[in-house]
Amino acid sequence: MMPMGAAPIWLLRFMISLREEKMTRKIALMTLLAASMLATACNTVRGVGRDVQSVGKAVEKTTN
């Protein structure tokens, strides 16, 4: 017989597995978020590079 207030072992194992699942989901979500931010940053840097290049070409045209 189990003492009053003690949870059965299967319930404890289930609760631990839920915590692990939540942590796995959080890690996956954070990884996805970081990857999307990195991809956005790459596109932004590429766009800035193109803008700077076009400004350089415009200045070069004006000076010639």
Secondary structure, DSSP 4 states (H G I P E B T S, - for coil): -PPTTPPPHHHHHHHHHHHHHHHHHHHHHHHHHHHHHHHHHHHHHHHHHHHHHHHHHHHHHHH-
